[in-house]
């Protein structure tokens, strides 16, 4: 690495980088309020299942008419 004459040299030069890292980790790791996963509605999932069943029924009807 290149030498930076403006960088703080040693503990007398300013903030301790390990201290700021510990503060960042405490910020990232803190537990905040999280919404429970069980409260999500099942509306989109039901619509997806209905759509797949309808697509299979249409494909089955096309195959039935093609083979008869």
mmCIF file as Biopython writes it, N, C-alpha, C and O atoms, coordinates in Angstrom:
data_model
#
loop_
_atom_site.group_PDB
_atom_site.id
_atom_site.type_symbol
_atom_site.label_atom_id
_atom_site.label_alt_id
_atom_site.label_comp_id
_atom_site.label_asym_id
_atom_site.label_entity_id
_atom_site.label_seq_id
_atom_site.pdbx_PDB_ins_code
_atom_site.Cartn_x
_atom_site.Cartn_y
_atom_site.Cartn_z
_atom_site.occupancy
_atom_site.B_iso_or_equiv
_atom_site.auth_seq_id
_atom_site.auth_asym_id
_atom_site.pdbx_PDB_model_num
ATOM 1   N N  . UNK A ? 1  ? 0.830   -1.178  0.000   1.0 0.0 1  A 1 
ATOM 2   C CA . UNK A ? 1  ? 0.000   0.000   0.000   1.0 0.0 1  A 1 
ATOM 3   C C  . UNK A ? 1  ? 0.874   1.241   0.000   1.0 0.0 1  A 1 
ATOM 4   O O  . UNK A ? 1  ? 1.998   1.233   0.502   1.0 0.0 1  A 1 
ATOM 5   N N  . UNK A ? 2  ? 0.344   2.287   -0.564  1.0 0.0 2  A 1 
ATOM 6   C CA . UNK A ? 2  ? 1.089   3.545   -0.598  1.0 0.0 2  A 1 
ATOM 7   C C  . UNK A ? 2  ? 0.983   4.237   0.756   1.0 0.0 2  A 1 
ATOM 8   O O  . UNK A ? 2  ? -0.003  4.086   1.477   1.0 0.0 2  A 1 
ATOM 9   N N  . UNK A ? 3  ? 2.010   4.987   1.079   1.0 0.0 3  A 1 
ATOM 10  C CA . UNK A ? 3  ? 2.032   5.718   2.347   1.0 0.0 3  A 1 
ATOM 11  C C  . UNK A ? 3  ? 1.189   6.974   2.215   1.0 0.0 3  A 1 
ATOM 12  O O  . UNK A ? 3  ? 1.348   7.740   1.264   1.0 0.0 3  A 1 
ATOM 13  N N  . UNK A ? 4  ? 0.291   7.186   3.173   1.0 0.0 4  A 1 
ATOM 14  C CA . UNK A ? 4  ? -0.566  8.358   3.179   1.0 0.0 4  A 1 
ATOM 15  C C  . UNK A ? 4  ? -0.110  9.268   4.316   1.0 0.0 4  A 1 
ATOM 16  O O  . UNK A ? 4  ? -0.324  8.945   5.484   1.0 0.0 4  A 1 
ATOM 17  N N  . UNK A ? 5  ? 0.521   10.412  3.989   1.0 0.0 5  A 1 
ATOM 18  C CA . UNK A ? 5  ? 1.013   11.284  5.056   1.0 0.0 5  A 1 
ATOM 19  C C  . UNK A ? 5  ? -0.102  11.953  5.851   1.0 0.0 5  A 1 
ATOM 20  O O  . UNK A ? 5  ? 0.145   12.448  6.951   1.0 0.0 5  A 1 
ATOM 21  N N  . UNK A ? 6  ? -1.331  11.980  5.317   1.0 0.0 6  A 1 
ATOM 22  C CA . UNK A ? 6  ? -2.437  12.630  6.014   1.0 0.0 6  A 1 
ATOM 23  C C  . UNK A ? 6  ? -3.190  11.671  6.928   1.0 0.0 6  A 1 
ATOM 24  O O  . UNK A ? 6  ? -4.041  12.102  7.707   1.0 0.0 6  A 1 
ATOM 25  N N  . UNK A ? 7  ? -2.894  10.398  6.845   1.0 0.0 7  A 1 
ATOM 26  C CA . UNK A ? 7  ? -3.577  9.411   7.678   1.0 0.0 7  A 1 
ATOM 27  C C  . UNK A ? 7  ? -3.079  9.510   9.115   1.0 0.0 7  A 1 
ATOM 28  O O  . UNK A ? 7  ? -1.898  9.774   9.340   1.0 0.0 7  A 1 
ATOM 29  N N  . UNK A ? 8  ? -3.954  9.305   10.082  1.0 0.0 8  A 1 
ATOM 30  C CA . UNK A ? 8  ? -3.512  9.334   11.481  1.0 0.0 8  A 1 
ATOM 31  C C  . UNK A ? 8  ? -2.531  8.207   11.756  1.0 0.0 8  A 1 
ATOM 32  O O  . UNK A ? 8  ? -2.698  7.088   11.271  1.0 0.0 8  A 1 
ATOM 33  N N  . UNK A ? 9  ? -1.529  8.510   12.524  1.0 0.0 9  A 1 
ATOM 34  C CA . UNK A ? 9  ? -0.483  7.546   12.839  1.0 0.0 9  A 1 
ATOM 35  C C  . UNK A ? 9  ? -0.617  7.105   14.285  1.0 0.0 9  A 1 
ATOM 36  O O  . UNK A ? 9  ? -0.350  7.887   15.197  1.0 0.0 9  A 1 
ATOM 37  N N  . UNK A ? 10 ? -1.026  5.863   14.506  1.0 0.0 10 A 1 
ATOM 38  C CA . UNK A ? 10 ? -1.089  5.317   15.849  1.0 0.0 10 A 1 
ATOM 39  C C  . UNK A ? 10 ? -2.298  5.791   16.622  1.0 0.0 10 A 1 
ATOM 40  O O  . UNK A ? 10 ? -3.146  6.498   16.078  1.0 0.0 10 A 1 
ATOM 41  N N  . UNK A ? 11 ? -2.390  5.403   17.911  1.0 0.0 11 A 1 
ATOM 42  C CA . UNK A ? 11 ? -3.551  5.758   18.722  1.0 0.0 11 A 1 
ATOM 43  C C  . UNK A ? 11 ? -3.674  7.245   18.984  1.0 0.0 11 A 1 
ATOM 44  O O  . UNK A ? 11 ? -4.780  7.723   19.234  1.0 0.0 11 A 1 
ATOM 45  N N  . UNK A ? 12 ? -2.580  7.997   18.935  1.0 0.0 12 A 1 
ATOM 46  C CA . UNK A ? 12 ? -2.654  9.428   19.199  1.0 0.0 12 A 1 
ATOM 47  C C  . UNK A ? 12 ? -3.187  10.192  18.001  1.0 0.0 12 A 1 
ATOM 48  O O  . UNK A ? 12 ? -3.453  11.389  18.104  1.0 0.0 12 A 1 
ATOM 49  N N  . UNK A ? 13 ? -3.350  9.520   16.858  1.0 0.0 13 A 1 
ATOM 50  C CA . UNK A ? 13 ? -3.758  10.204  15.637  1.0 0.0 13 A 1 
ATOM 51  C C  . UNK A ? 13 ? -5.237  10.399  15.476  1.0 0.0 13 A 1 
ATOM 52  O O  . UNK A ? 13 ? -5.637  11.111  14.556  1.0 0.0 13 A 1 
ATOM 53  N N  . UNK A ? 14 ? -6.076  9.826   16.294  1.0 0.0 14 A 1 
ATOM 54  C CA . UNK A ? 14 ? -7.511  10.020  16.120  1.0 0.0 14 A 1 
ATOM 55  C C  . UNK A ? 14 ? -8.290  8.828   16.627  1.0 0.0 14 A 1 
ATOM 56  O O  . UNK A ? 14 ? -7.932  8.206   17.627  1.0 0.0 14 A 1 
ATOM 57  N N  . UNK A ? 15 ? -9.363  8.520   15.918  1.0 0.0 15 A 1 
ATOM 58  C CA . UNK A ? 15 ? -10.251 7.453   16.352  1.0 0.0 15 A 1 
ATOM 59  C C  . UNK A ? 15 ? -9.619  6.087   16.134  1.0 0.0 15 A 1 
ATOM 60  O O  . UNK A ? 15 ? -8.818  5.886   15.221  1.0 0.0 15 A 1 
ATOM 61  N N  . UNK A ? 16 ? -9.997  5.169   16.987  1.0 0.0 16 A 1 
ATOM 62  C CA . UNK A ? 16 ? -9.565  3.787   16.863  1.0 0.0 16 A 1 
ATOM 63  C C  . UNK A ? 16 ? -10.474 3.079   15.856  1.0 0.0 16 A 1 
ATOM 64  O O  . UNK A ? 16 ? -11.685 3.024   16.069  1.0 0.0 16 A 1 
ATOM 65  N N  . UNK A ? 17 ? -9.926  2.538   14.767  1.0 0.0 17 A 1 
ATOM 66  C CA . UNK A ? 17 ? -10.798 1.886   13.783  1.0 0.0 17 A 1 
ATOM 67  C C  . UNK A ? 17 ? -11.536 0.683   14.352  1.0 0.0 17 A 1 
ATOM 68  O O  . UNK A ? 17 ? -12.643 0.384   13.905  1.0 0.0 17 A 1 
ATOM 69  N N  . UNK A ? 18 ? -10.965 -0.007  15.315  1.0 0.0 18 A 1 
ATOM 70  C CA . UNK A ? 18 ? -11.661 -1.141  15.911  1.0 0.0 18 A 1 
ATOM 71  C C  . UNK A ? 18 ? -12.897 -0.673  16.678  1.0 0.0 18 A 1 
ATOM 72  O O  . UNK A ? 18 ? -13.907 -1.376  16.710  1.0 0.0 18 A 1 
ATOM 73  N N  . UNK A ? 19 ? -12.825 0.482   17.280  1.0 0.0 19 A 1 
ATOM 74  C CA . UNK A ? 19 ? -13.981 1.010   18.003  1.0 0.0 19 A 1 
ATOM 75  C C  . UNK A ? 19 ? -15.130 1.321   17.070  1.0 0.0 19 A 1 
ATOM 76  O O  . UNK A ? 19 ? -16.282 1.032   17.394  1.0 0.0 19 A 1 
ATOM 77  N N  . UNK A ? 20 ? -14.845 1.901   15.921  1.0 0.0 20 A 1 
ATOM 78  C CA . UNK A ? 20 ? -15.916 2.198   14.977  1.0 0.0 20 A 1 
ATOM 79  C C  . UNK A ? 20 ? -16.476 0.916   14.378  1.0 0.0 20 A 1 
ATOM 80  O O  . UNK A ? 20 ? -17.668 0.843   14.076  1.0 0.0 20 A 1 
ATOM 81  N N  . UNK A ? 21 ? -15.633 -0.090  14.205  1.0 0.0 21 A 1 
ATOM 82  C CA . UNK A ? 21 ? -16.116 -1.371  13.701  1.0 0.0 21 A 1 
ATOM 83  C C  . UNK A ? 21 ? -17.050 -2.016  14.711  1.0 0.0 21 A 1 
ATOM 84  O O  . UNK A ? 21 ? -18.071 -2.591  14.332  1.0 0.0 21 A 1 
ATOM 85  N N  . UNK A ? 22 ? -16.712 -1.927  15.996  1.0 0.0 22 A 1 
ATOM 86  C CA . UNK A ? 22 ? -17.583 -2.499  17.018  1.0 0.0 22 A 1 
ATOM 87  C C  . UNK A ? 22 ? -18.920 -1.768  17.066  1.0 0.0 22 A 1 
ATOM 88  O O  . UNK A ? 22 ? -19.964 -2.388  17.269  1.0 0.0 22 A 1 
ATOM 89  N N  . UNK A ? 23 ? -18.886 -0.472  16.883  1.0 0.0 23 A 1 
ATOM 90  C CA . UNK A ? 23 ? -20.138 0.291   16.868  1.0 0.0 23 A 1 
ATOM 91  C C  . UNK A ? 23 ? -20.984 -0.105  15.660  1.0 0.0 23 A 1 
ATOM 92  O O  . UNK A ? 23 ? -22.205 -0.217  15.769  1.0 0.0 23 A 1 
ATOM 93  N N  . UNK A ? 24 ? -20.340 -0.319  14.504  1.0 0.0 24 A 1 
ATOM 94  C CA . UNK A ? 24 ? -21.079 -0.726  13.313  1.0 0.0 24 A 1 
ATOM 95  C C  . UNK A ? 24 ? -21.699 -2.103  13.509  1.0 0.0 24 A 1 
ATOM 96  O O  . UNK A ? 24 ? -22.855 -2.322  13.148  1.0 0.0 24 A 1 
ATOM 97  N N  . UNK A ? 25 ? -20.941 -3.023  14.074  1.0 0.0 25 A 1 
ATOM 98  C CA . UNK A ? 25 ? -21.473 -4.369  14.303  1.0 0.0 25 A 1 
ATOM 99  C C  . UNK A ? 25 ? -22.638 -4.339  15.284  1.0 0.0 25 A 1 
ATOM 100 O O  . UNK A ? 25 ? -23.610 -5.075  15.113  1.0 0.0 25 A 1 
ATOM 101 N N  . UNK A ? 26 ? -22.551 -3.505  16.298  1.0 0.0 26 A 1 
ATOM 102 C CA . UNK A ? 26 ? -23.656 -3.391  17.245  1.0 0.0 26 A 1 
ATOM 103 C C  . UNK A ? 26 ? -24.896 -2.842  16.546  1.0 0.0 26 A 1 
ATOM 104 O O  . UNK A ? 26 ? -26.014 -3.265  16.840  1.0 0.0 26 A 1 
ATOM 105 N N  . UNK A ? 27 ? -24.704 -1.905  15.624  1.0 0.0 27 A 1 
ATOM 106 C CA . UNK A ? 27 ? -25.825 -1.344  14.867  1.0 0.0 27 A 1 
ATOM 107 C C  . UNK A ? 27 ? -26.451 -2.399  13.966  1.0 0.0 27 A 1 
ATOM 108 O O  . UNK A ? 27 ? -27.676 -2.498  13.894  1.0 0.0 27 A 1 
ATOM 109 N N  . UNK A ? 28 ? -25.634 -3.185  13.281  1.0 0.0 28 A 1 
ATOM 110 C CA . UNK A ? 28 ? -26.139 -4.186  12.344  1.0 0.0 28 A 1 
ATOM 111 C C  . UNK A ? 28 ? -26.809 -5.338  13.082  1.0 0.0 28 A 1 
ATOM 112 O O  . UNK A ? 28 ? -27.837 -5.850  12.638  1.0 0.0 28 A 1 
ATOM 113 N N  . UNK A ? 29 ? -26.229 -5.745  14.209  1.0 0.0 29 A 1 
ATOM 114 C CA . UNK A ? 29 ? -26.715 -6.928  14.912  1.0 0.0 29 A 1 
ATOM 115 C C  . UNK A ? 29 ? -27.879 -6.656  15.848  1.0 0.0 29 A 1 
ATOM 116 O O  . UNK A ? 29 ? -28.445 -7.598  16.403  1.0 0.0 29 A 1 
ATOM 117 N N  . UNK A ? 30 ? -28.257 -5.391  16.043  1.0 0.0 30 A 1 
ATOM 118 C CA . UNK A ? 30 ? -29.313 -5.127  17.013  1.0 0.0 30 A 1 
ATOM 119 C C  . UNK A ? 30 ? -30.639 -5.658  16.491  1.0 0.0 30 A 1 
ATOM 120 O O  . UNK A ? 30 ? -30.939 -5.566  15.301  1.0 0.0 30 A 1 
ATOM 121 N N  . UNK A ? 31 ? -31.425 -6.215  17.402  1.0 0.0 31 A 1 
ATOM 122 C CA . UNK A ? 31 ? -32.703 -6.812  17.046  1.0 0.0 31 A 1 
ATOM 123 C C  . UNK A ? 31 ? -33.769 -5.724  16.982  1.0 0.0 31 A 1 
ATOM 124 O O  . UNK A ? 31 ? -33.988 -4.992  17.947  1.0 0.0 31 A 1 
ATOM 125 N N  . UNK A ? 32 ? -34.412 -5.636  15.858  1.0 0.0 32 A 1 
ATOM 126 C CA . UNK A ? 32 ? -35.486 -4.673  15.707  1.0 0.0 32 A 1 
ATOM 127 C C  . UNK A ? 32 ? -36.813 -5.399  15.615  1.0 0.0 32 A 1 
ATOM 128 O O  . UNK A ? 32 ? -36.842 -6.629  15.571  1.0 0.0 32 A 1 
ATOM 129 N N  . UNK A ? 33 ? -37.909 -4.662  15.585  1.0 0.0 33 A 1 
ATOM 130 C CA . UNK A ? 33 ? -39.215 -5.316  15.456  1.0 0.0 33 A 1 
ATOM 131 C C  . UNK A ? 33 ? -39.340 -5.934  14.065  1.0 0.0 33 A 1 
ATOM 132 O O  . UNK A ? 33 ? -39.105 -5.281  13.048  1.0 0.0 33 A 1 
ATOM 133 N N  . UNK A ? 34 ? -39.708 -7.181  14.053  1.0 0.0 34 A 1 
ATOM 134 C CA . UNK A ? 34 ? -39.867 -7.890  12.778  1.0 0.0 34 A 1 
ATOM 135 C C  . UNK A ? 34 ? -41.307 -8.382  12.679  1.0 0.0 34 A 1 
ATOM 136 O O  . UNK A ? 34 ? -41.860 -8.890  13.654  1.0 0.0 34 A 1 
ATOM 137 N N  . UNK A ? 35 ? -41.912 -8.232  11.503  1.0 0.0 35 A 1 
ATOM 138 C CA . UNK A ? 35 ? -43.293 -8.721  11.360  1.0 0.0 35 A 1 
ATOM 139 C C  . UNK A ? 35 ? -43.305 -10.245 11.345  1.0 0.0 35 A 1 
ATOM 140 O O  . UNK A ? 35 ? -42.436 -10.861 10.728  1.0 0.0 35 A 1 
ATOM 141 N N  . UNK A ? 36 ? -44.263 -10.854 12.004  1.0 0.0 36 A 1 
ATOM 142 C CA . UNK A ? 36 ? -44.330 -12.319 11.990  1.0 0.0 36 A 1 
ATOM 143 C C  . UNK A ? 36 ? -44.686 -12.834 10.606  1.0 0.0 36 A 1 
ATOM 144 O O  . UNK A ? 36 ? -45.486 -12.222 9.898   1.0 0.0 36 A 1 
ATOM 145 N N  . UNK A ? 37 ? -44.103 -13.942 10.224  1.0 0.0 37 A 1 
ATOM 146 C CA . UNK A ? 37 ? -44.315 -14.496 8.885   1.0 0.0 37 A 1 
ATOM 147 C C  . UNK A ? 37 ? -45.704 -15.115 8.751   1.0 0.0 37 A 1 
ATOM 148 O O  . UNK A ? 37 ? -46.217 -15.244 7.639   1.0 0.0 37 A 1 
ATOM 149 N N  . UNK A ? 38 ? -46.314 -15.496 9.863   1.0 0.0 38 A 1 
ATOM 150 C CA . UNK A ? 38 ? -47.610 -16.170 9.802   1.0 0.0 38 A 1 
ATOM 151 C C  . UNK A ? 38 ? -48.754 -15.209 9.493   1.0 0.0 38 A 1 
ATOM 152 O O  . UNK A ? 38 ? -49.854 -15.668 9.183   1.0 0.0 38 A 1 
ATOM 153 N N  . UNK A ? 39 ? -48.540 -13.895 9.564   1.0 0.0 39 A 1 
ATOM 154 C CA . UNK A ? 39 ? -49.628 -12.954 9.334   1.0 0.0 39 A 1 
ATOM 155 C C  . UNK A ? 39 ? -49.801 -12.609 7.861   1.0 0.0 39 A 1 
ATOM 156 O O  . UNK A ? 39 ? -50.700 -11.840 7.520   1.0 0.0 39 A 1 
ATOM 157 N N  . UNK A ? 40 ? -48.975 -13.149 6.987   1.0 0.0 40 A 1 
ATOM 158 C CA . UNK A ? 40 ? -49.123 -12.849 5.566   1.0 0.0 40 A 1 
ATOM 159 C C  . UNK A ? 40 ? -50.374 -13.549 5.042   1.0 0.0 40 A 1 
ATOM 160 O O  . UNK A ? 40 ? -50.677 -14.676 5.433   1.0 0.0 40 A 1 
ATOM 161 N N  . UNK A ? 41 ? -51.091 -12.871 4.156   1.0 0.0 41 A 1 
ATOM 162 C CA . UNK A ? 41 ? -52.293 -13.475 3.604   1.0 0.0 41 A 1 
ATOM 163 C C  . UNK A ? 41 ? -51.912 -14.521 2.566   1.0 0.0 41 A 1 
ATOM 164 O O  . UNK A ? 41 ? -50.854 -14.452 1.941   1.0 0.0 41 A 1 
ATOM 165 N N  . UNK A ? 42 ? -52.792 -15.477 2.404   1.0 0.0 42 A 1 
ATOM 166 C CA . UNK A ? 42 ? -52.512 -16.543 1.447   1.0 0.0 42 A 1 
ATOM 167 C C  . UNK A ? 42 ? -53.196 -16.261 0.111   1.0 0.0 42 A 1 
ATOM 168 O O  . UNK A ? 42 ? -53.332 -17.170 -0.708  1.0 0.0 42 A 1 
ATOM 169 N N  . UNK A ? 43 ? -53.623 -15.035 -0.123  1.0 0.0 43 A 1 
ATOM 170 C CA . UNK A ? 43 ? -54.322 -14.677 -1.360  1.0 0.0 43 A 1 
ATOM 171 C C  . UNK A ? 43 ? -53.516 -14.937 -2.614  1.0 0.0 43 A 1 
ATOM 172 O O  . UNK A ? 43 ? -54.014 -15.625 -3.505  1.0 0.0 43 A 1 
ATOM 173 N N  . UNK A ? 44 ? -52.296 -14.427 -2.739  1.0 0.0 44 A 1 
ATOM 174 C CA . UNK A ? 44 ? -51.533 -14.678 -3.961  1.0 0.0 44 A 1 
ATOM 175 C C  . UNK A ? 44 ? -51.216 -16.156 -4.167  1.0 0.0 44 A 1 
ATOM 176 O O  . UNK A ? 44 ? -51.168 -16.623 -5.305  1.0 0.0 44 A 1 
ATOM 177 N N  . UNK A ? 45 ? -50.999 -16.897 -3.083  1.0 0.0 45 A 1 
ATOM 178 C CA . UNK A ? 45 ? -50.693 -18.320 -3.215  1.0 0.0 45 A 1 
ATOM 179 C C  . UNK A ? 45 ? -51.909 -19.078 -3.742  1.0 0.0 45 A 1 
ATOM 180 O O  . UNK A ? 45 ? -51.763 -19.966 -4.583  1.0 0.0 45 A 1 
ATOM 181 N N  . UNK A ? 46 ? -53.105 -18.740 -3.261  1.0 0.0 46 A 1 
ATOM 182 C CA . UNK A ? 46 ? -54.319 -19.397 -3.727  1.0 0.0 46 A 1 
ATOM 183 C C  . UNK A ? 46 ? -54.542 -19.072 -5.199  1.0 0.0 46 A 1 
ATOM 184 O O  . UNK A ? 46 ? -54.916 -19.950 -5.976  1.0 0.0 46 A 1 
ATOM 185 N N  . UNK A ? 47 ? -54.319 -17.833 -5.584  1.0 0.0 47 A 1 
ATOM 186 C CA . UNK A ? 47 ? -54.479 -17.455 -6.986  1.0 0.0 47 A 1 
ATOM 187 C C  . UNK A ? 47 ? -53.508 -18.190 -7.895  1.0 0.0 47 A 1 
ATOM 188 O O  . UNK A ? 47 ? -53.865 -18.566 -9.012  1.0 0.0 47 A 1 
ATOM 189 N N  . UNK A ? 48 ? -52.297 -18.396 -7.433  1.0 0.0 48 A 1 
ATOM 190 C CA . UNK A ? 48 ? -51.311 -19.132 -8.218  1.0 0.0 48 A 1 
ATOM 191 C C  . UNK A ? 48 ? -51.743 -20.580 -8.404  1.0 0.0 48 A 1 
ATOM 192 O O  . UNK A ? 48 ? -51.636 -21.122 -9.504  1.0 0.0 48 A 1 
ATOM 193 N N  . UNK A ? 49 ? -52.227 -21.206 -7.343  1.0 0.0 49 A 1 
ATOM 194 C CA . UNK A ? 49 ? -52.675 -22.599 -7.443  1.0 0.0 49 A 1 
ATOM 195 C C  . UNK A ? 49 ? -53.864 -22.710 -8.384  1.0 0.0 49 A 1 
ATOM 196 O O  . UNK A ? 49 ? -53.919 -23.629 -9.201  1.0 0.0 49 A 1 
ATOM 197 N N  . UNK A ? 50 ? -54.808 -21.798 -8.284  1.0 0.0 50 A 1 
ATOM 198 C CA . UNK A ? 50 ? -55.977 -21.823 -9.169  1.0 0.0 50 A 1 
ATOM 199 C C  . UNK A ? 50 ? -55.544 -21.631 -10.619 1.0 0.0 50 A 1 
ATOM 200 O O  . UNK A ? 50 ? -56.079 -22.285 -11.514 1.0 0.0 50 A 1 
ATOM 201 N N  . UNK A ? 51 ? -54.595 -20.751 -10.858 1.0 0.0 51 A 1 
ATOM 202 C CA . UNK A ? 51 ? -54.107 -20.535 -12.221 1.0 0.0 51 A 1 
ATOM 203 C C  . UNK A ? 51 ? -53.421 -21.762 -12.797 1.0 0.0 51 A 1 
ATOM 204 O O  . UNK A ? 51 ? -53.600 -22.087 -13.971 1.0 0.0 51 A 1 
ATOM 205 N N  . UNK A ? 52 ? -52.637 -22.441 -11.974 1.0 0.0 52 A 1 
ATOM 206 C CA . UNK A ? 52 ? -51.959 -23.656 -12.454 1.0 0.0 52 A 1 
ATOM 207 C C  . UNK A ? 52 ? -52.974 -24.750 -12.765 1.0 0.0 52 A 1 
ATOM 208 O O  . UNK A ? 52 ? -52.856 -25.435 -13.781 1.0 0.0 52 A 1 
ATOM 209 N N  . UNK A ? 53 ? -53.974 -24.918 -11.894 1.0 0.0 53 A 1 
ATOM 210 C CA . UNK A ? 53 ? -55.012 -25.925 -12.140 1.0 0.0 53 A 1 
ATOM 211 C C  . UNK A ? 53 ? -55.775 -25.597 -13.419 1.0 0.0 53 A 1 
ATOM 212 O O  . UNK A ? 53 ? -56.080 -26.498 -14.200 1.0 0.0 53 A 1 
ATOM 213 N N  . UNK A ? 54 ? -56.083 -24.337 -13.642 1.0 0.0 54 A 1 
ATOM 214 C CA . UNK A ? 54 ? -56.796 -23.940 -14.858 1.0 0.0 54 A 1 
ATOM 215 C C  . UNK A ? 54 ? -55.938 -24.192 -16.098 1.0 0.0 54 A 1 
ATOM 216 O O  . UNK A ? 54 ? -56.457 -24.638 -17.121 1.0 0.0 54 A 1 
ATOM 217 N N  . UNK A ? 55 ? -54.635 -23.913 -16.023 1.0 0.0 55 A 1 
ATOM 218 C CA . UNK A ? 55 ? -53.752 -24.147 -17.173 1.0 0.0 55 A 1 
ATOM 219 C C  . UNK A ? 55 ? -53.652 -25.632 -17.485 1.0 0.0 55 A 1 
ATOM 220 O O  . UNK A ? 55 ? -53.655 -26.020 -18.653 1.0 0.0 55 A 1 
ATOM 221 N N  . UNK A ? 56 ? -53.563 -26.466 -16.455 1.0 0.0 56 A 1 
ATOM 222 C CA . UNK A ? 56 ? -53.508 -27.917 -16.676 1.0 0.0 56 A 1 
ATOM 223 C C  . UNK A ? 56 ? -54.816 -28.393 -17.295 1.0 0.0 56 A 1 
ATOM 224 O O  . UNK A ? 56 ? -54.795 -29.255 -18.174 1.0 0.0 56 A 1 
ATOM 225 N N  . UNK A ? 57 ? -55.944 -27.859 -16.862 1.0 0.0 57 A 1 
ATOM 226 C CA . UNK A ? 57 ? -57.231 -28.253 -17.424 1.0 0.0 57 A 1 
ATOM 227 C C  . UNK A ? 57 ? -57.331 -27.861 -18.892 1.0 0.0 57 A 1 
ATOM 228 O O  . UNK A ? 57 ? -57.841 -28.636 -19.700 1.0 0.0 57 A 1 
ATOM 229 N N  . UNK A ? 58 ? -56.855 -26.676 -19.249 1.0 0.0 58 A 1 
ATOM 230 C CA . UNK A ? 58 ? -56.892 -26.235 -20.647 1.0 0.0 58 A 1 
ATOM 231 C C  . UNK A ? 58 ? -55.990 -27.122 -21.502 1.0 0.0 58 A 1 
ATOM 232 O O  . UNK A ? 58 ? -56.375 -27.523 -22.600 1.0 0.0 58 A 1 
ATOM 233 N N  . UNK A ? 59 ? -54.796 -27.429 -21.006 1.0 0.0 59 A 1 
ATOM 234 C CA . UNK A ? 59 ? -53.877 -28.289 -21.768 1.0 0.0 59 A 1 
ATOM 235 C C  . UNK A ? 59 ? -54.477 -29.685 -21.928 1.0 0.0 59 A 1 
ATOM 236 O O  . UNK A ? 59 ? -54.378 -30.280 -23.001 1.0 0.0 59 A 1 
ATOM 237 N N  . UNK A ? 60 ? -55.093 -30.208 -20.878 1.0 0.0 60 A 1 
ATOM 238 C CA . UNK A ? 60 ? -55.722 -31.525 -20.970 1.0 0.0 60 A 1 
ATOM 239 C C  . UNK A ? 60 ? -56.854 -31.516 -21.989 1.0 0.0 60 A 1 
ATOM 240 O O  . UNK A ? 60 ? -57.004 -32.476 -22.745 1.0 0.0 60 A 1 
ATOM 241 N N  . UNK A ? 61 ? -57.657 -30.450 -22.027 1.0 0.0 61 A 1 
ATOM 242 C CA . UNK A ? 61 ? -58.739 -30.353 -22.999 1.0 0.0 61 A 1 
ATOM 243 C C  . UNK A ? 61 ? -58.201 -30.289 -24.416 1.0 0.0 61 A 1 
ATOM 244 O O  . UNK A ? 61 ? -58.758 -30.920 -25.314 1.0 0.0 61 A 1 
ATOM 245 N N  . UNK A ? 62 ? -57.124 -29.536 -24.639 1.0 0.0 62 A 1 
ATOM 246 C CA . UNK A ? 62 ? -56.548 -29.450 -25.988 1.0 0.0 62 A 1 
ATOM 247 C C  . UNK A ? 62 ? -56.008 -30.808 -26.417 1.0 0.0 62 A 1 
ATOM 248 O O  . UNK A ? 62 ? -56.204 -31.212 -27.564 1.0 0.0 62 A 1 
ATOM 249 N N  . UNK A ? 63 ? -55.340 -31.511 -25.528 1.0 0.0 63 A 1 
ATOM 250 C CA . UNK A ? 63 ? -54.820 -32.846 -25.868 1.0 0.0 63 A 1 
ATOM 251 C C  . UNK A ? 63 ? -55.964 -33.799 -26.138 1.0 0.0 63 A 1 
ATOM 252 O O  . UNK A ? 63 ? -55.886 -34.610 -27.061 1.0 0.0 63 A 1 
ATOM 253 N N  . UNK A ? 64 ? -57.033 -33.720 -25.347 1.0 0.0 64 A 1 
ATOM 254 C CA . UNK A ? 64 ? -58.200 -34.593 -25.531 1.0 0.0 64 A 1 
ATOM 255 C C  . UNK A ? 64 ? -58.822 -34.390 -26.911 1.0 0.0 64 A 1 
ATOM 256 O O  . UNK A ? 64 ? -59.126 -35.355 -27.613 1.0 0.0 64 A 1 
ATOM 257 N N  . UNK A ? 65 ? -59.008 -33.130 -27.291 1.0 0.0 65 A 1 
ATOM 258 C CA . UNK A ? 65 ? -59.607 -32.857 -28.594 1.0 0.0 65 A 1 
ATOM 259 C C  . UNK A ? 65 ? -58.652 -33.198 -29.738 1.0 0.0 65 A 1 
ATOM 260 O O  . UNK A ? 65 ? -59.106 -33.583 -30.815 1.0 0.0 65 A 1 
ATOM 261 N N  . UNK A ? 66 ? -57.356 -33.067 -29.532 1.0 0.0 66 A 1 
ATOM 262 C CA . UNK A ? 66 ? -56.398 -33.379 -30.585 1.0 0.0 66 A 1 
ATOM 263 C C  . UNK A ? 66 ? -56.313 -34.871 -30.843 1.0 0.0 66 A 1 
ATOM 264 O O  . UNK A ? 66 ? -56.091 -35.285 -31.980 1.0 0.0 66 A 1 
ATOM 265 N N  . UNK A ? 67 ? -56.484 -35.682 -29.821 1.0 0.0 67 A 1 
ATOM 266 C CA . UNK A ? 67 ? -56.355 -37.127 -29.975 1.0 0.0 67 A 1 
ATOM 267 C C  . UNK A ? 67 ? -57.672 -37.804 -30.323 1.0 0.0 67 A 1 
ATOM 268 O O  . UNK A ? 67 ? -57.667 -38.977 -30.696 1.0 0.0 67 A 1 
ATOM 269 N N  . UNK A ? 68 ? -58.786 -37.116 -30.215 1.0 0.0 68 A 1 
ATOM 270 C CA . UNK A ? 68 ? -60.061 -37.761 -30.514 1.0 0.0 68 A 1 
ATOM 271 C C  . UNK A ? 68 ? -60.522 -37.501 -31.934 1.0 0.0 68 A 1 
ATOM 272 O O  . UNK A ? 68 ? -61.582 -37.979 -32.336 1.0 0.0 68 A 1 
#
